[in-house]
Amino acid sequence: MFEQLKSTCAPRALLAAVLAAIFSLLSVAASNAQSAGVCYRGVNLSGAEYGEADGIYGTNFIYPSESTVRYFADKGMKIIRLPFLWERLQPVRNGGLERNELERLESAVELIKTHGMKVILDPHNFGYYRGQRMMTPGLGAPEFANFWVRLSLEFANDEDVLFGLMNEPFDITAEDWLIAANQAISGIRATGAKNMILVPGTHWSGASTWLQDLPNGNNSKVMSAVVDPADNFIYEIHQYLDEDGSGTHETCPNARLALEGLEGVTGWLKEQNARGLLGEFGGSKEQACLDGLRAMVEFMDENREQWLGWTYWAAGEWWPESEGNNIQPTAKGDRPQLHAVMKDDFVGGQEACSTIN
């Protein structure tokens, strides 16, 4: 009788164990699905864009230190946007890259990669070179493409390096900027480089104005004509939460407007079958700012098919201590903004994180 009961109960026990395992796996999968988000969360490490083109390294400008890079890597960040000056790297238009500055840039990139993060190369020039606006005589699309051909040759097909064409062109027409961007992309691809390219719009590439008809043009209408032979580009969008969207004020009365801007761009990206990265956003430690920042990153996590990720503005050893957006750690530790944007239960969406086609 005992043996009969044993033979009857064993399959039931096995079935119960299997079902328990299945439910456990489903629970873990559901939990991961809830916490999955954008591929890349990161920060701008400010410093190499400081000063004049002929500034002295260590006195007028710096590159990130190992301690700062390690800090943000330890916090779970996976990408660094690295600002620098075009004219410092290429002192003469159409000329060669300055070797000392290139070596500093390359060393910074290797340092960041050593800590398991990717790097966005960011000529932080606002559409200018030595005070001259792009797409004016002597500084047209060919000169811009020349710079990117030279730079892309140095980092071609490094899957950890992304090319951000230009930081915040703001007073160039959308049509002119499109010409410059497309020629730069064509030049990069002619070198054989397949790295992902980040393409901003004009008017500071703001999310809240992306769909608007402005004096310099409508980004949503014009920038849909970006041409990439390798089909490996994304749009770089910026958005702040303060009163004028500049990121220079302590309060965040436009937190809702910033979120609405992201919503509008997300719809446009869906229509274009394209993706974006929020290259700059930030706020102070005031609660309205913290709430707004948290809402923005959560929205992008929920729309990760359109958003590859984000890089917060900003950190860096020389970033002013009193600057409201600063998330460089203090002697007391993390700043509140860091915890607003970095969720403890984050799991990156690995299915779409490749940067090389």
C-alpha positions in Angstrom: 0.0 0.0 0.0 2.8 2.4 0.9 4.6 1.7 -2.3 1.4 2.3 -4.2 0.9 5.7 -2.5 4.5 6.5 -3.2 4.2 5.8 -6.9 1.0 7.8 -7.0 2.4 10.9 -5.2 5.8 11.1 -6.8 4.5 12.4 -10.2 2.3 14.9 -8.3 5.3 16.1 -6.3 7.4 16.3 -9.5 4.6 18.2 -11.3 4.3 20.6 -8.3 8.0 21.3 -8.4 8.0 21.9 -12.1 5.0 24.3 -11.9 6.7 26.1 -9.0 9.8 26.5 -11.1 7.8 27.8 -14.0 6.0 30.3 -11.9 9.2 31.5 -10.4 10.8 32.0 -13.9 7.7 33.8 -15.0 7.8 36.0 -11.9 11.5 36.9 -12.6 10.7 37.6 -16.2 7.8 39.8 -15.3 9.9 41.7 -12.8 12.7 42.2 -15.3 10.2 43.4 -17.9 8.9 46.0 -15.5 12.4 47.2 -14.7 13.8 47.1 -18.2 14.6 50.4 -19.7 16.7 52.3 -22.2 20.0 50.8 -23.2 22.2 53.5 -22.0 22.1 55.8 -19.0 25.0 58.3 -18.6 26.4 61.7 -17.9 28.2 64.5 -19.7 31.7 64.9 -18.2 32.5 68.6 -18.6 36.0 70.0 -18.8 37.6 69.5 -22.2 35.4 72.1 -23.8 36.5 74.9 -21.4 38.6 77.9 -22.3 39.9 79.3 -25.6 41.3 77.1 -28.3 44.9 77.9 -27.3 44.3 77.3 -23.6 46.7 75.3 -21.5 45.9 71.8 -20.5 45.5 71.5 -16.7 45.1 75.3 -16.4 42.3 76.2 -18.8 40.8 72.8 -19.6 40.9 69.2 -18.4 39.7 65.8 -19.3 37.9 63.5 -16.9 39.9 61.9 -14.0 40.0 58.2 -13.3 38.2 58.8 -10.0 35.3 60.6 -11.6 34.9 58.0 -14.4 35.0 55.2 -11.8 32.4 56.9 -9.6 29.8 57.0 -12.4 30.6 53.6 -13.6 30.1 52.2 -10.1 26.7 54.0 -10.0 25.7 51.9 -13.0 26.1 54.4 -15.8 27.0 52.9 -19.2 27.8 55.9 -21.4 29.7 59.2 -21.2 29.1 62.2 -23.5 32.6 63.7 -23.8 32.6 67.4 -24.8 35.7 69.0 -26.4 36.5 71.9 -28.7 36.6 71.4 -32.5 39.2 74.2 -33.0 41.4 72.8 -30.3 41.5 69.4 -31.9 41.7 70.8 -35.5 43.5 74.2 -35.1 43.3 75.0 -38.9 40.2 74.3 -40.9 40.8 71.5 -43.3 44.1 70.8 -41.5 45.4 67.9 -39.6 44.3 67.0 -36.0 46.6 68.4 -33.3 48.5 65.4 -32.0 48.8 66.3 -28.3 45.1 67.1 -28.1 44.2 63.9 -30.0 46.3 61.9 -27.6 44.4 63.4 -24.7 41.1 62.7 -26.3 42.2 59.1 -27.1 43.4 58.6 -23.5 40.1 59.8 -22.1 38.2 57.5 -24.4 40.3 54.5 -23.3 39.9 55.4 -19.7 36.1 55.4 -20.0 36.1 52.2 -22.0 38.3 50.5 -19.3 35.4 51.2 -16.9 32.9 49.4 -19.2 31.2 52.5 -20.6 30.7 53.8 -24.1 31.7 57.3 -25.3 29.9 59.9 -27.3 32.4 62.2 -29.0 30.9 65.7 -28.7 32.4 68.7 -30.5 30.9 71.3 -28.1 30.8 74.2 -30.5 27.1 75.2 -30.9 27.6 75.3 -34.7 30.6 77.6 -34.6 34.4 77.4 -35.2 36.6 80.2 -33.8 33.6 82.5 -33.5 32.4 81.9 -37.1 29.1 80.3 -37.7 29.0 77.3 -39.8 27.6 77.5 -43.4 29.2 81.0 -43.9 32.0 81.7 -46.4 35.0 79.5 -45.7 33.2 77.4 -43.1 30.8 75.4 -45.1 29.7 71.8 -45.2 33.1 70.6 -46.8 35.1 72.0 -43.9 32.8 70.3 -41.4 33.0 67.0 -43.3 36.8 67.3 -43.4 36.9 67.5 -39.6 34.7 64.4 -39.2 36.6 62.4 -41.8 39.8 63.0 -39.9 38.3 62.2 -36.5 36.3 59.2 -37.7 39.5 57.6 -39.1 40.9 57.6 -35.5 37.9 55.8 -34.0 36.5 53.9 -37.0 34.4 50.8 -36.1 35.1 51.0 -32.4 31.8 49.7 -31.0 32.3 51.7 -27.8 32.6 55.1 -29.6 29.6 57.0 -31.0 29.9 60.2 -33.1 27.9 63.2 -31.9 28.1 65.5 -34.9 27.7 68.9 -33.1 26.5 70.2 -29.8 23.4 72.4 -30.1 23.5 74.3 -33.4 21.2 77.2 -32.5 21.2 80.0 -35.1 21.8 78.1 -38.3 18.8 77.3 -40.5 17.5 73.8 -40.4 18.1 73.5 -44.1 21.7 74.6 -43.9 22.3 72.4 -40.9 20.9 69.4 -42.8 23.3 70.0 -45.6 26.2 70.1 -43.2 25.1 67.0 -41.3 24.5 64.9 -44.4 27.9 65.8 -45.9 29.6 64.9 -42.6 27.7 61.6 -42.4 28.7 60.9 -46.1 32.4 61.7 -45.3 32.3 59.4 -42.2 30.9 56.5 -44.1 33.4 57.0 -47.0 36.1 56.1 -44.5 34.5 52.8 -43.8 33.5 53.8 -40.3 30.2 52.2 -39.3 30.0 53.8 -35.8 26.6 55.1 -34.7 26.1 58.8 -35.4 24.1 61.2 -33.3 22.3 64.0 -35.4 20.9 67.0 -33.6 18.6 69.6 -35.0 19.0 73.4 -34.9 17.6 75.8 -32.2 19.5 73.9 -29.5 17.9 70.7 -30.7 15.2 71.1 -28.0 12.4 68.6 -27.6 9.8 71.2 -26.8 10.4 73.1 -30.0 11.2 70.1 -32.3 7.8 70.1 -33.9 7.4 73.9 -34.2 7.7 76.2 -37.1 10.5 78.6 -36.1 12.3 81.4 -37.9 15.2 79.0 -38.6 12.9 76.2 -39.8 11.1 73.2 -38.4 13.3 70.4 -37.2 10.6 67.7 -37.6 10.1 68.6 -41.2 13.7 69.2 -42.3 15.6 66.7 -40.3 13.5 63.8 -41.5 15.7 64.0 -44.6 18.9 62.9 -42.9 20.7 60.4 -45.2 23.0 57.7 -43.8 24.4 55.2 -46.2 25.0 52.8 -43.3 21.6 53.4 -41.8 23.1 53.7 -38.3 22.2 57.1 -37.0 19.9 58.4 -34.2 18.6 61.9 -33.3 20.2 63.7 -30.4 17.6 65.8 -28.5 18.1 68.1 -25.5 15.6 69.4 -23.0 15.7 71.3 -19.7 12.9 72.0 -17.2 13.6 75.6 -16.1 11.7 78.8 -17.1 13.4 79.2 -20.5 14.6 75.7 -21.3 18.3 76.8 -20.9 19.2 74.8 -17.8 20.6 77.8 -16.1 18.0 78.4 -13.5 17.4 76.8 -10.1 13.6 76.2 -10.4 11.8 73.9 -12.8 8.4 75.5 -13.7 8.4 73.8 -17.1 8.8 70.2 -15.9 5.5 69.4 -17.6 6.4 71.2 -20.8 9.7 69.2 -20.9 7.8 65.9 -20.6 5.3 67.0 -23.2 8.3 67.8 -25.5 9.6 64.3 -25.1 6.1 62.9 -25.8 5.9 64.9 -29.0 9.4 63.8 -30.2 8.6 60.2 -29.3 5.5 60.3 -31.6 7.7 61.8 -34.4 10.4 59.2 -33.9 7.7 56.5 -34.3 6.5 58.0 -37.5 10.1 58.1 -38.8 10.9 54.6 -37.6 13.8 56.2 -35.8 15.4 56.4 -32.4 16.8 59.2 -30.3 19.0 59.9 -27.3 18.5 62.7 -24.8 22.0 64.2 -24.9 21.3 66.9 -22.3 18.8 67.4 -19.5 19.1 68.4 -15.9 17.8 70.2 -12.9 18.6 71.4 -9.4 17.9 69.6 -6.1 14.6 71.3 -5.7 11.7 68.8 -5.5 9.9 70.0 -8.6 13.2 69.4 -10.5 13.8 66.0 -9.0 10.2 64.9 -9.8 10.5 66.2 -13.3 13.8 64.4 -13.9 12.4 61.2 -12.6 9.3 61.5 -14.9 11.5 62.1 -17.9 13.7 59.0 -17.4 10.7 56.9 -16.6 9.0 58.0 -19.8 12.0 57.1 -21.8 12.2 53.7 -20.1 8.5 53.1 -21.1 9.3 54.1 -24.7 12.7 52.4 -25.1 11.9 51.4 -28.7 12.3 55.1 -29.5 14.9 56.1 -26.9 18.4 54.5 -26.9 19.2 56.3 -23.7 20.2 59.6 -22.1 23.2 61.5 -20.8 22.6 63.9 -17.9 24.1 67.4 -17.9 26.6 67.5 -16.2 29.5 66.5 -14.0 33.2 67.0 -13.9 35.9 68.1 -11.4 35.8 71.7 -12.6 32.1 72.0 -12.9 31.1 74.8 -10.6 30.1 73.6 -7.1 27.2 76.0 -7.0 25.9 75.0 -10.4 22.4 73.7 -9.8 22.5 70.8 -12.3 25.9 69.5 -11.0 25.9 65.8 -10.0 29.6 65.6 -9.4 29.7 64.0 -5.9 30.5 66.2 -2.9 32.4 65.3 0.3 29.1 64.2 1.7 28.4 61.8 -1.2 25.8 61.6 -4.0 23.7 64.5 -5.0 20.0 64.2 -5.0 19.7 64.4 -8.8 21.6 61.2 -9.2 19.0 59.2 -7.3 16.2 60.9 -9.2 17.5 59.6 -12.5 19.1 56.2 -11.5 16.6 53.6 -10.5 18.0 50.8 -8.3 16.0 48.1 -10.1 17.1 49.1 -13.6 17.8 46.3 -16.1 19.0 47.5 -19.5 17.2 46.4 -22.7 20.0 44.4 -24.1 18.1 43.4 -27.2 18.7 46.7 -29.0 22.0 48.0 -27.6 24.3 47.5 -30.5 26.0 50.6 -31.8 27.6 49.1 -34.9 25.5 47.7 -37.8 
